[in-house]
Amino acid sequence: MIEERVLDYRYSHGPLLIKEWSDLFVFNKRPCKFTTKFSEYDVNPQTEECYLINTTMYYWQPNDIHNEELQSRYMNNFSKGAVRTSYSEAF
């Protein structure tokens, strides 16, 4: 059985189940809606407590997911700027 986990150093000290991670942000602890399109959130942000979109590790900001949908810009490597920023935040 595969259990997906979230690695989010800013909010936890180790891998969390998706529900455990989202509960850190969702006050009423309702499950987040899974979607494959950023536009579903962008058009209807008030209809759900939160939305989850699975991406690869190369997507750093919501704008990256939005650009994939609008411009077919797929990320398949790390941007040097994102790596530098992540490094400075971690250390």
N, C-alpha and C positions, 0 to 999 in steps of 0.2 A: 504494500500500500504506500502510495506517495502522498506526503503531507507537505504542501507548499508552506514556506516560511518567509518572513520578512526580515531583512537585515537593515536596521535603521539605527545607527549608532547614536544619533541625536536623542532618541527617545527610549532606547533600551540598551542593555549591556550584552545582549545575545539574541539569537534568532527567536522570533515569536510566530505563533500561528497567525494567519491573516485576521481572524476574529479577535484574538488577543491584542493585536496591533491596532486594529480599527477601534476597539473599545477605549483606547487611550484618548481618542479624539471625539467620539460620538457619545454625548452625555447620556442619552437614554439607552445605549448599548444595543440598539436595533442593528440587524445585519445590513451591511452595505450592498447596494445593487451592483452586480457585475454587468459590465457592458464592454463592447469592443470598439465603440466610437466616442471620441471626445465630444463630438457635436451633441450627443444625447445629453451629456451633462451641461454643455454650454447653453443649450436651448432651454433646458428644464432644471436649473439648479435648485429650485425650491421644492421640487416634487419628491425628493428623497433626502434622507439625512446625509448620505454620502454615496459616492460611486467609486468602484474599483475597476481599473483597467490593467490587465496583465501585459507587461512589456518585457523586453530583454533588459539586461543590466545597463545597456548603453543609453537608455532614456533617462534623463536627469531631471527635467522640468516638465510640467504639463504642456508647455508650449512645444516641446519636442514631439509629443503625441499628437498635438493639434496639427503641426506641420506635416506629419506623416499622412494624416487624413486629407488635408487640403492640397498638398503639393506632391504627394507620393515620395516624400523624402524619408527614406528608411535609414535608421542609424544602425551601423554594424561595427562600429569601433568607438573608442572613447575620444572626446574632444579634449585637447590639451588644457584648455581653459577650465573645463569642468573638473579635470583631475587636479589641477593646481588649487582650485577653490576647495575641493573636498579635502585635500591634504592640509590646507591651512586651517580648515574648520576642525579637523580631527586632532591636529597637533598644535 
